[in-house]
Amino acid sequence: MIEILYGLLIGFVPAMIRSATPLLWALLGETITQRAGIINLGTEGQMLVGAATAFGVAANTNNPWLGLASGALAGSALSIGHAVLCLRYRANQFASGLSVWMIGFGLSAYLGSSFVGQSIDGFAPLSAVLGVSIPLLGDLTPTIVLAWLASALIAVFMDRTRPGLALRATGESPSAARTAGIPVTFVQTSAILAGGLLSGIGGAALSIDYAQTWAEGMSQGRGLVAVGLVIVARWSPLWAVPAALLFGAAEVMSLRMQAAGATVSAHLLHTLPYVVSLVVFM
C-alpha cells in the first residue's frame, strides 16, 4: 500500500503543473472575454485549431517557438468569427460559440490528419537552458513560466490600468460604458480576439509541450471546462491558477491510478478531472 501511494505521489507536483498549463491559458483567455460581457463556448475549437497549427509548424520547422506563435494566431483568427457573429449580427452568443467549436474541431482534424502519430521534441526545460532547477517544481518549460507571468500581468492590466477598467465597465454595463465614452464594440472585439489568442496558446502548449504529439480532439473538453471554471475563479486571473491546478491534479491522479493498476475501470478514472470540475461548479 505504501509503495502504491509513493508511486502515485512522487513527481506529482511537476506533473500537475504541466497538466494544468494548457487549461490555464484557456482560462485566462475566457476570463478576459467574459469580463467584457461575452461568453465564448468556442474556446474548445480555438484550442484544437491552435494545437493542430502549432504542431504542424513545429514539426516542419523544428522550432517550437514558431509553433507557439502560429497556434496563438490560429486561435485568434478563429475567434474573429465569434466576434463578427455576436457583435456585428447580434447572434446568440451560445449558438455562435458552438458554431466556432464545431468549425474548430473539423478544421483541426483536417489540418492535423497528416500528423497523427508523429512526435516532436518540444521545448527544452529551463533547467537545461539556464542550468538552474527549482526543487519540487521539476523541469519547468517556457509555456509554464509564461502562463504564470501572464496571470499576474493580466491581473495588473484589469485592476490597475485604464484599459482594464474600460474592459470591466463594458462587461458590467455596456450601455453605461457607452454613455461614459468607452468604445464598447472595440473593447469587446479586442477581448474576444485576446481570448482566442490565449486559447490558441493553450492548444499549442498542449500539443507541442505537454503531449508533444497530435491526436484528433486532443483537448478533450478542456475548453468547455475553462468556460465553467472562470466562474469558479471569480473572473480573476490570479484565482485561475489554483482552478487550473485542481484540474491538473485530478488528471494526473487519474493517469497514475490507471498506471498503478487500480481495480476501478480506466474509463471511469478518465472522467475524474471532469467530475472534480463538476463538483467545484456546484
VENCORPE-V873981 format. One line per field, one symbol per residue. phi: phi as a letter, one per 30 degrees, with the letter a starting at -180 (. if undefined). burial: I if it has 16 or more other C-alpha atoms within 10 Angstrom, else O. A space follows every 10 residues. Layout:
phi->???
burial->???
This chain:
phi->.dddddddcd iddedddddd deddeddddd ddddddjbcb ddeddddddd dddddddddd chbddddddd ddddddddde ddddddcdch dddddddddd dddddddddd dcddceidbb diddeddddc ibbceididd cedddddddd edddddedcb bdeddddddd ddaedddddd jddedddddd dddddddddd dddddddcbd dhabbeiddh ieddddedde dedhhcdddd dddddddddd dddddddddd idddeddddd deeddedddd ed
burial->OOOOOOOIOO OIIIIIIIII IIIIIIIIII IIIIIIIIII IIIIIIIIII IIIIIIIIIO OOIIIOIIII IIIIIIIIII IIIOIIIOOO OOIIIIIIII IOIIIIIIIO OIOOIOOOOI OIIOIIOOOO OOOOOOOIII IOIIOOIIOI IOOIIOOIOO OOOIOIIIII IOOIOOIOOO OIOIIOIIII IIIIIIIIII IIIIIIIIII IIIIIIIIIO IIIIIIIIII OIIOIIIIII IOIIIIIIII IIIIOIIIOO OOOOOOOOII OIIIOOIOOO OO
